[in-house]
């Protein structure tokens, strides 16, 4: 597990020689580069990571390539997540990345979770979203809002053996999430809530044993009646339908029904009627995870296509050496890097406790656009080979389409960004 191989995460931004550059007019050696600058103190670039974060990247990359890679095609064809892949995520400490060590987690940074999602998506975005939803939504809600008793009861299993699912969307409440109609009525004795309703487009739901469910305890109060509950599958979660999707097919997406499900009042996460605040805040964070999924996807498609382009010869030389191809490669590589830096910036802002909502929206929006562009171009760069399913490039394109839809559509991200601009520029 990561908790065994990676030392406990240190404070990322404590003033020290490792977190600040003290530059002088003399040459300073940074890896292999000699730099000379005026004597100033300046923060590290976005490409600087802690030892733990670098070790995690290496661990996840090896796991993705060696364990997930050989299973990608079969999982996609069968629309089913291999249980061995899920077990591997737990065994490598990837299902409790930010969870404290005393709860069975790896106790790493938020950026570590983002790195893990990115590296998994390079090989299979379906696995990446399972890990992302589990970490950045389910675990984080319980860590930030759950009582000590709830954390002690639910987090250890989520870190070591049980998949979690986040249940917010409904047939009549997608982008307008607060229009949800699922209700939770307190029984006369005051000990239980009775849950009734349906949830739609729920990721991880076929594999999950733990569910966070948002329901309205007092519809007369509108969205201020929305409350978050934690429950186990055996309490009455019914999987009514598993969706057959264009992409991320190995990731389960299901319609769930709740019919007179009894939930103890002790299972409320946070405060009664504060579920809408939990949802807003956690989805802002979750969007950084989706951005990471999209940049990993884009990089995976880019890597696979360029490897082929520099091997395939036409007119006496590799097709990748033609100027027209090279310019296209450079254009997409630049945009992937820009999306990556937007994502890392949003992650670091979140870690620092600074506002990051606009930056998260920018990262998710741009990464989703670039993922589609990179995956689409990667197919064309490989010609006929890109179009056949055996190679796997077309899968990246199919998977890329979801980036503009879930955890806030691209239009929602643009509206979020526009709101900040109106606030900044309107007098």
C-alpha positions as CSV (number, residue, x, y, z in Angstrom):
1,X,0.0,0.0,0.0
2,X,1.0,3.6,-0.5
3,X,0.8,4.1,3.3
4,X,3.6,1.5,3.6
5,X,5.8,2.7,0.8
6,X,5.3,6.5,1.0
7,X,6.2,8.4,4.1
8,X,3.4,10.3,5.8
9,X,2.8,13.4,3.7
10,X,4.5,16.6,5.0
11,X,3.1,20.1,4.8
12,X,3.4,21.1,1.2
13,X,3.8,24.8,1.7
14,X,5.8,25.2,4.9
15,X,8.6,27.7,4.3
16,X,11.7,25.6,3.8
17,X,14.5,25.1,1.4
18,X,12.4,22.5,-0.4
19,X,9.4,24.8,-0.9
20,X,11.1,28.1,-1.8
21,X,13.9,29.0,-4.1
22,X,16.4,31.4,-2.7
23,X,18.0,32.6,-5.9
24,X,21.3,34.6,-6.1
25,X,23.4,36.1,-8.8
26,X,25.6,33.1,-8.8
27,X,24.8,30.0,-10.8
28,X,22.6,27.5,-9.0
29,X,22.3,23.9,-10.1
30,X,18.7,22.7,-10.5
31,X,18.9,19.1,-11.7
32,X,20.9,19.5,-15.0
33,X,20.2,23.1,-15.6
34,X,22.4,26.0,-14.5
35,X,20.4,29.2,-13.8
36,X,21.5,32.7,-13.0
37,X,19.0,35.3,-11.7
38,X,18.8,38.3,-9.4
39,X,18.5,37.5,-5.7
40,X,14.8,37.0,-5.1
41,X,12.6,34.5,-3.4
42,X,10.1,32.9,-5.7
43,X,7.7,30.0,-5.3
44,X,8.3,26.7,-7.1
45,X,6.8,26.1,-10.5
46,X,3.7,24.0,-10.9
47,X,6.0,21.1,-12.0
48,X,7.5,20.7,-8.6
49,X,6.2,17.9,-6.5
50,X,6.9,16.4,-3.1
51,X,8.8,13.1,-2.8
52,X,5.5,11.4,-1.9
53,X,3.7,12.8,-5.0
54,X,6.5,11.7,-7.3
55,X,6.6,8.2,-5.8
56,X,2.9,7.9,-6.1
57,X,3.0,8.9,-9.8
58,X,5.6,6.1,-10.4
59,X,3.5,3.6,-8.5
60,X,0.3,4.4,-10.3
61,X,1.9,4.4,-13.7
62,X,3.4,1.0,-13.2
63,X,0.1,-0.4,-11.9
64,X,-1.8,1.1,-14.7
65,X,0.5,-0.1,-17.4
66,X,1.2,-3.6,-16.0
67,X,-2.1,-4.6,-14.4
68,X,-4.9,-2.4,-16.0
69,X,-3.4,-2.2,-19.5
70,X,-3.9,-5.9,-20.5
71,X,-7.5,-5.8,-19.3
72,X,-8.7,-2.5,-20.9
73,X,-10.1,-4.0,-24.2
74,X,-11.9,-6.8,-22.5
75,X,-13.4,-4.6,-19.8
76,X,-14.6,-2.1,-22.5
77,X,-16.2,-4.9,-24.6
78,X,-17.9,-6.5,-21.6
79,X,-18.8,-3.2,-20.0
80,X,-17.6,-4.5,-16.7
81,X,-14.9,-3.6,-14.3
82,X,-12.5,-6.5,-13.5
83,X,-12.7,-7.2,-9.8
84,X,-8.9,-7.7,-9.8
85,X,-8.4,-4.1,-11.0
86,X,-10.6,-2.9,-8.1
87,X,-8.6,-5.1,-5.7
88,X,-5.4,-3.7,-7.1
89,X,-6.6,-0.1,-6.4
90,X,-7.2,-1.0,-2.8
91,X,-4.0,-3.0,-2.4
92,X,-2.0,0.0,-3.7
93,X,-3.6,2.4,-1.4
94,X,-5.4,4.3,-4.2
95,X,-8.8,4.3,-2.6
96,X,-8.0,6.3,0.5
97,X,-5.4,8.7,-0.8
98,X,-6.2,11.6,1.5
99,X,-7.7,9.5,4.3
100,X,-5.6,9.5,7.4
101,X,-3.3,6.5,8.2
102,X,-5.2,5.7,11.4
103,X,-8.3,5.2,9.2
104,X,-6.4,2.9,6.9
105,X,-5.6,5.5,4.3
106,X,-2.4,6.7,2.6
107,X,-2.6,10.2,4.1
108,X,-1.3,11.9,1.0
109,X,-2.1,15.3,-0.5
110,X,-5.1,16.3,-2.7
111,X,-2.6,16.8,-5.6
112,X,-1.6,13.1,-5.1
113,X,-5.2,12.1,-5.8
114,X,-5.2,14.3,-8.9
115,X,-2.0,12.7,-10.0
116,X,-3.4,9.2,-9.5
117,X,-6.5,10.0,-11.5
118,X,-4.3,11.4,-14.3
119,X,-2.0,8.4,-14.5
120,X,-4.9,5.9,-14.4
121,X,-6.7,7.8,-17.2
122,X,-3.6,7.5,-19.5
123,X,-4.4,3.8,-19.7
124,X,-8.1,3.6,-18.9
125,X,-10.4,6.5,-18.1
126,X,-13.0,4.1,-16.8
127,X,-10.8,3.0,-13.9
128,X,-9.8,6.7,-13.4
129,X,-13.3,7.8,-12.8
130,X,-14.0,5.0,-10.3
131,X,-11.0,6.1,-8.3
132,X,-11.8,9.8,-8.7
133,X,-15.5,9.6,-7.6
134,X,-14.5,7.4,-4.7
135,X,-11.7,9.7,-3.5
136,X,-12.7,13.3,-4.3
137,X,-16.4,12.9,-3.7
138,X,-17.2,10.1,-1.3
139,X,-14.2,10.0,0.9
140,X,-13.9,13.8,1.0
141,X,-17.5,14.4,2.0
142,X,-17.0,12.0,5.0
143,X,-13.7,13.4,5.9
144,X,-14.8,17.0,5.9
145,X,-18.4,16.8,7.0
146,X,-18.9,13.5,8.8
147,X,-19.0,13.2,12.6
148,X,-16.2,11.3,14.3
149,X,-18.5,8.4,14.7
150,X,-19.3,8.3,11.0
151,X,-15.7,8.6,10.0
152,X,-14.6,5.8,12.3
153,X,-17.4,3.6,11.0
154,X,-17.2,4.2,7.2
155,X,-13.8,5.5,6.2
156,X,-11.7,2.4,7.1
157,X,-13.7,0.1,4.8
158,X,-13.7,2.8,2.1
159,X,-9.9,2.9,2.2
160,X,-9.4,-0.8,2.2
161,X,-12.2,-2.8,0.6
162,X,-15.5,-1.1,-0.2
163,X,-16.2,1.1,-3.2
164,X,-18.2,4.3,-2.6
165,X,-20.9,6.0,-4.8
166,X,-22.1,9.6,-4.8
167,X,-25.9,9.9,-5.4
168,X,-27.1,13.3,-6.3
169,X,-28.5,13.4,-9.9
170,X,-32.0,12.4,-10.7
171,X,-34.2,12.0,-13.8
172,X,-35.6,15.6,-13.3
173,X,-32.4,17.2,-11.7
174,X,-29.2,17.1,-13.7
175,X,-27.5,20.5,-14.0
176,X,-30.3,21.8,-11.7
177,X,-29.2,19.4,-9.0
178,X,-31.2,21.2,-6.3
179,X,-34.5,20.3,-8.0
180,X,-34.1,16.8,-6.7
181,X,-37.3,15.0,-5.6
182,X,-36.0,12.2,-3.5
183,X,-37.4,12.6,0.1
184,X,-36.4,11.5,3.5
185,X,-39.2,11.7,6.1
186,X,-38.5,11.4,9.8
187,X,-40.6,8.7,11.4
188,X,-42.8,9.4,14.4
189,X,-40.4,8.0,16.8
190,X,-37.6,10.3,15.6
191,X,-35.1,7.5,15.2
192,X,-35.2,6.8,11.4
193,X,-35.7,8.6,8.1
194,X,-37.7,6.8,5.4
195,X,-36.1,7.4,2.0
196,X,-38.1,7.3,-1.3
197,X,-37.1,8.3,-4.8
198,X,-34.7,7.6,-7.6
199,X,-31.2,8.6,-8.6
200,X,-29.9,8.6,-12.2
201,X,-26.5,8.6,-13.8
202,X,-24.8,7.3,-10.7
203,X,-21.2,6.3,-11.2
204,X,-19.7,3.3,-9.3
205,X,-23.1,2.1,-8.3
206,X,-22.8,-1.5,-9.6
207,X,-19.6,-2.1,-7.6
208,X,-20.3,0.1,-4.6
209,X,-21.2,-1.1,-1.1
210,X,-21.3,2.4,0.4
211,X,-23.6,5.2,-0.9
212,X,-23.9,8.9,-0.1
213,X,-27.5,9.9,-0.9
214,X,-28.9,13.4,-1.1
215,X,-32.6,13.7,-0.2
216,X,-34.9,16.4,0.9
217,X,-36.2,16.1,4.5
218,X,-38.5,19.1,4.1
219,X,-39.6,19.9,0.6
220,X,-41.4,23.0,1.8
221,X,-38.0,24.6,2.4
222,X,-36.9,23.9,-1.2
223,X,-33.1,23.3,-1.5
224,X,-32.6,24.2,2.1
225,X,-34.2,20.9,3.0
226,X,-31.6,18.8,1.2
227,X,-29.6,16.6,3.5
228,X,-26.8,14.1,3.0
229,X,-27.1,10.5,4.2
230,X,-24.6,7.6,4.2
231,X,-25.9,4.1,3.8
232,X,-24.8,0.6,2.8
233,X,-26.1,-1.3,-0.2
234,X,-27.8,-3.9,2.0
235,X,-30.0,-1.2,3.6
236,X,-32.2,-1.2,0.5
237,X,-30.3,0.2,-2.5
238,X,-32.0,-1.2,-5.7
239,X,-30.2,-1.1,-9.0
240,X,-33.0,-0.7,-11.4
241,X,-31.0,-0.3,-14.6
242,X,-27.4,-0.3,-15.7
243,X,-26.8,2.2,-18.6
244,X,-25.2,1.1,-21.9
245,X,-22.9,4.0,-22.8
246,X,-20.9,5.4,-25.6
247,X,-17.7,5.6,-23.5
248,X,-16.2,4.7,-20.1
249,X,-18.1,1.5,-20.5
250,X,-16.3,-0.4,-17.8
251,X,-17.4,2.3,-15.3
252,X,-20.9,1.4,-14.1
253,X,-23.6,4.1,-14.4
254,X,-26.9,3.1,-13.0
255,X,-30.5,4.1,-12.2
256,X,-31.1,3.5,-8.5
257,X,-34.5,3.2,-6.7
258,X,-35.1,3.8,-3.0
259,X,-38.5,2.4,-1.8
260,X,-39.3,3.0,1.9
261,X,-35.6,2.6,2.9
262,X,-35.0,3.1,6.6
263,X,-32.0,5.1,7.5
264,X,-31.0,5.8,11.1
265,X,-30.8,9.5,12.0
266,X,-27.1,8.8,13.0
267,X,-26.3,8.4,9.3
268,X,-26.8,12.1,8.5
269,X,-23.6,13.6,7.2
270,X,-23.1,17.2,8.3
271,X,-26.2,19.1,9.4
272,X,-29.8,18.6,8.5
273,X,-30.7,20.9,5.5
274,X,-27.1,21.6,4.7
275,X,-26.7,19.0,1.9
276,X,-26.9,21.6,-0.8
277,X,-23.8,23.3,0.6
278,X,-22.0,20.0,0.8
279,X,-22.9,19.2,-2.8
280,X,-21.8,22.6,-4.1
281,X,-18.4,22.6,-2.3
282,X,-17.6,19.0,-3.1
283,X,-18.4,19.2,-6.8
284,X,-16.1,22.2,-7.2
285,X,-13.3,19.9,-5.9
286,X,-14.5,17.0,-7.9
287,X,-14.2,19.0,-11.1
288,X,-10.5,19.1,-10.7
289,X,-10.5,15.3,-10.6
290,X,-12.5,15.2,-13.9
291,X,-10.0,17.7,-15.4
292,X,-7.2,15.3,-14.3
293,X,-9.1,12.4,-16.0
294,X,-9.3,14.4,-19.2
295,X,-5.6,15.4,-19.4
296,X,-4.6,11.8,-18.6
297,X,-6.9,10.6,-21.4
298,X,-5.5,13.2,-23.8
299,X,-1.9,12.2,-23.0
300,X,-2.6,8.5,-23.4
301,X,-4.1,9.0,-26.8
302,X,-1.3,11.4,-27.8
303,X,1.4,8.9,-26.7
304,X,-0.1,6.0,-28.4
305,X,-0.7,7.8,-31.7
306,X,2.7,9.5,-31.9
307,X,4.5,6.2,-31.2
308,X,2.8,4.8,-34.2
309,X,3.3,7.9,-36.3
310,X,7.1,7.7,-35.9
311,X,7.1,4.0,-36.8
312,X,4.8,4.0,-39.8
313,X,6.6,4.9,-43.0
314,X,5.2,6.5,-46.2
315,X,7.1,8.1,-49.0
316,X,10.3,6.8,-47.6
317,X,10.1,8.3,-44.1
318,X,8.0,8.1,-40.9
319,X,4.8,10.0,-41.3
320,X,5.5,11.9,-38.1
321,X,8.5,13.6,-39.7
322,X,6.4,15.5,-42.2
323,X,6.1,19.1,-41.3
324,X,2.3,19.2,-41.5
325,X,2.1,16.4,-38.9
326,X,4.8,17.9,-36.7
327,X,2.9,21.2,-36.5
328,X,-0.3,19.3,-35.4
329,X,1.6,17.4,-32.8
330,X,3.1,20.6,-31.4
331,X,-0.3,22.3,-31.3
332,X,-2.0,19.5,-29.3
333,X,1.1,19.0,-27.0
334,X,0.9,22.7,-26.1
335,X,-2.8,22.5,-25.3
336,X,-2.4,19.4,-23.2
337,X,0.3,21.1,-21.2
338,X,-1.9,24.2,-20.8
339,X,-4.8,22.0,-19.5
340,X,-2.4,20.2,-17.2
341,X,-1.1,23.4,-15.6
342,X,-4.7,24.7,-15.2
343,X,-5.5,21.5,-13.3
344,X,-2.4,21.5,-11.1
345,X,-3.0,25.2,-10.3
346,X,-6.5,24.5,-9.2
347,X,-5.4,21.6,-7.1
348,X,-2.7,23.6,-5.3
349,X,-5.1,26.5,-4.7
350,X,-7.5,24.0,-3.1
351,X,-4.7,22.6,-0.9
352,X,-3.7,26.2,0.2
353,X,-7.2,26.9,1.3
354,X,-7.5,29.7,-1.3
355,X,-10.5,30.3,-3.6
356,X,-10.4,27.8,-6.5
357,X,-14.0,27.6,-7.9
358,X,-13.3,29.6,-11.0
359,X,-9.9,27.9,-11.6
360,X,-11.5,24.5,-11.2
361,X,-14.2,25.4,-13.7
362,X,-11.6,26.6,-16.2
363,X,-9.5,23.4,-15.7
364,X,-12.5,21.1,-16.3
365,X,-13.8,23.0,-19.2
366,X,-10.5,23.4,-21.1
367,X,-9.3,19.8,-20.3
368,X,-12.6,18.4,-21.6
369,X,-12.2,20.4,-24.9
370,X,-8.6,19.3,-25.3
371,X,-9.3,15.7,-24.5
372,X,-11.8,15.5,-27.4
373,X,-9.4,17.3,-29.7
374,X,-6.4,15.2,-28.8
375,X,-8.3,11.9,-29.0
376,X,-9.9,12.9,-32.3
377,X,-6.6,13.9,-33.9
378,X,-4.9,10.8,-32.5
379,X,-7.3,8.7,-34.6
380,X,-6.5,10.6,-37.7
381,X,-2.8,10.6,-37.1
382,X,-2.8,6.8,-37.1
383,X,-5.0,6.6,-40.2
384,X,-6.8,3.3,-40.6
385,X,-5.2,1.9,-37.6
386,X,-6.7,4.6,-35.5
387,X,-10.2,3.7,-36.7
388,X,-10.1,0.0,-35.7
389,X,-11.0,-1.0,-32.2
390,X,-8.1,-3.4,-31.7
391,X,-5.6,-0.5,-31.4
392,X,-7.6,1.3,-28.7
393,X,-7.4,4.9,-30.0
394,X,-11.1,5.1,-30.8
395,X,-11.8,4.2,-27.2
396,X,-10.0,7.3,-26.0
397,X,-12.3,9.4,-28.2
398,X,-15.5,7.7,-27.0
399,X,-14.3,8.1,-23.4
400,X,-13.5,11.8,-24.0
401,X,-17.1,12.8,-24.7
402,X,-18.2,12.4,-21.1
403,X,-15.8,15.1,-19.9
404,X,-18.2,17.8,-21.3
405,X,-21.1,16.3,-19.5
406,X,-20.6,14.9,-16.0
407,X,-19.9,16.8,-12.7
408,X,-21.1,19.9,-14.5
409,X,-21.5,20.3,-18.2
410,X,-19.2,22.6,-20.2
411,X,-21.9,25.2,-20.4
412,X,-22.2,25.1,-16.6
413,X,-18.5,25.6,-16.3
414,X,-18.6,28.6,-18.7
415,X,-21.5,30.1,-16.8
416,X,-19.5,29.7,-13.5
417,X,-16.5,31.4,-15.1
418,X,-18.8,34.2,-16.5
419,X,-20.3,34.8,-13.1
420,X,-16.8,35.6,-11.7
421,X,-16.1,37.8,-14.6
422,X,-19.3,39.8,-14.1
423,X,-18.5,40.2,-10.5
424,X,-15.0,41.4,-11.3
425,X,-15.9,43.9,-14.1
426,X,-19.4,45.1,-13.4
427,X,-19.6,48.4,-11.5
